[in-house]
Amino acid sequence: MGSIVVDVMLKPEILDPQGQAVGGALPRLGFEGFTDVRQGKRFVLTVDGDVTDEHLTAAREAAEKLLSNPVIEDVVSVHVLDDSVDDSEPSPAEAKSGRKARARAEAQAAADGEPSAEAEGDRAASEDESQ
């Protein structure tokens, strides 16, 4: 099976409040050096067999007619997904940021008085043992 990736972004002249919010949060979380953030969409279209020129043409047409709003968005890329890149395992940087995100979520849950996912797992395990 082959896959085609379609990337859609807001046009540069369109206000991007989500990108602005992320851009404001990055330095507060210790991520420095980013001057702008723009949010976009990614679609992955899967086909039976290998991707052909006909598939790419159909994906481009779908991107223009369905996957994007041409008034406010640009289709910036339509390309075949490279299967040689194994993105099933996170990079060390992705793994580290994932651990930080989980730690922040658990700290927030604790502050809200909610049990953490780990505590829930321990509770479920002890219930299983008691039965």
C-alpha positions in Angstrom: 0.0 0.0 0.0 1.2 3.5 -0.8 0.4 6.8 0.8 0.2 10.3 -0.4 0.6 13.3 1.9 -1.3 16.5 1.3 -0.2 19.6 3.4 -2.5 22.6 3.6 -1.6 25.9 5.3 -3.4 29.1 6.0 -2.5 31.8 3.4 0.2 34.2 4.8 -2.3 37.1 5.0 -4.8 35.1 7.1 -4.6 35.6 10.9 -3.5 32.4 12.6 -4.6 32.5 16.3 -3.6 28.9 17.0 -0.1 29.5 15.6 0.1 32.7 17.6 -0.9 30.9 20.8 1.7 28.2 20.2 4.3 30.8 19.4 3.6 32.6 22.7 3.8 29.3 24.6 7.1 28.1 23.2 9.4 30.5 25.1 7.4 30.0 28.3 8.1 26.3 28.0 11.8 26.8 27.4 11.8 26.5 23.5 13.8 29.5 22.3 14.7 30.8 18.9 11.4 30.4 17.0 10.3 33.6 15.4 6.9 32.5 13.9 4.5 29.6 14.1 1.9 28.8 11.5 -0.6 26.0 12.0 -1.7 23.8 9.1 -3.3 20.5 8.2 -1.9 17.2 6.9 -3.9 14.5 5.2 -2.5 11.1 4.4 -4.3 9.3 1.6 -3.7 5.6 1.3 -4.0 3.6 -1.9 -3.9 -0.1 -2.8 -0.5 -0.9 -4.4 2.0 1.7 -5.4 1.2 5.3 -5.9 0.8 6.2 -9.6 0.7 9.5 -11.4 -3.0 9.1 -11.6 -3.2 8.8 -7.8 -1.1 12.0 -7.5 -3.3 13.8 -10.0 -6.5 12.7 -8.1 -4.9 13.7 -4.8 -4.0 17.2 -6.1 -7.6 17.6 -7.4 -9.1 16.5 -4.1 -6.7 18.8 -2.3 -8.0 21.8 -4.3 -11.7 20.9 -4.2 -12.2 19.2 -0.8 -9.2 19.2 1.5 -8.6 22.9 1.4 -10.6 26.1 1.5 -9.1 28.1 -1.4 -10.3 31.4 0.0 -8.1 31.1 3.1 -5.7 28.1 2.6 -3.0 27.1 0.2 -2.2 23.5 -0.8 1.6 23.6 -0.1 2.6 20.0 -0.9 1.2 16.8 -2.4 3.8 14.1 -2.4 4.3 10.4 -2.0 5.0 9.3 1.6 8.5 7.9 1.9 8.1 4.5 3.5 11.8 4.3 4.1 11.4 6.7 7.0 10.4 4.8 10.1 8.4 7.2 12.2 6.9 4.5 14.4 9.6 5.1 17.0 9.9 8.7 18.3 13.2 10.5 18.0 15.1 11.2 21.2 13.8 14.8 21.2 10.2 13.6 20.5 10.5 11.0 23.3 11.8 13.7 25.7 9.1 16.2 24.9 6.5 13.4 25.2 7.8 12.6 28.7 7.6 16.3 29.6 4.1 16.6 28.3 3.0 13.6 30.3 4.6 15.0 33.4 2.9 18.4 32.9 -0.5 16.6 32.3 0.0 14.5 35.5 1.0 17.6 37.5 -2.1 19.4 36.2 -4.3 16.5 37.0 -2.9 16.2 40.5 -3.5 20.0 41.0 -7.1 19.4 39.9 -7.4 16.5 42.3 -7.7 13.9 39.6 -5.7 10.7 39.8 -2.8 10.3 37.3 -2.9 7.7 34.6 -0.2 5.8 36.5 -2.3 5.9 39.7 -5.4 4.7 37.7 -3.3 1.8 36.3 -2.2 0.9 39.8 -5.7 1.1 41.1 -7.0 -1.1 38.3 -4.3 -3.7 38.9 -5.0 -3.8 42.7 -8.7 -4.3 41.9 -7.9 -7.2 39.6 -5.7 -8.8 42.3 -8.5 -8.5 44.9 -11.0 -10.3 42.7 
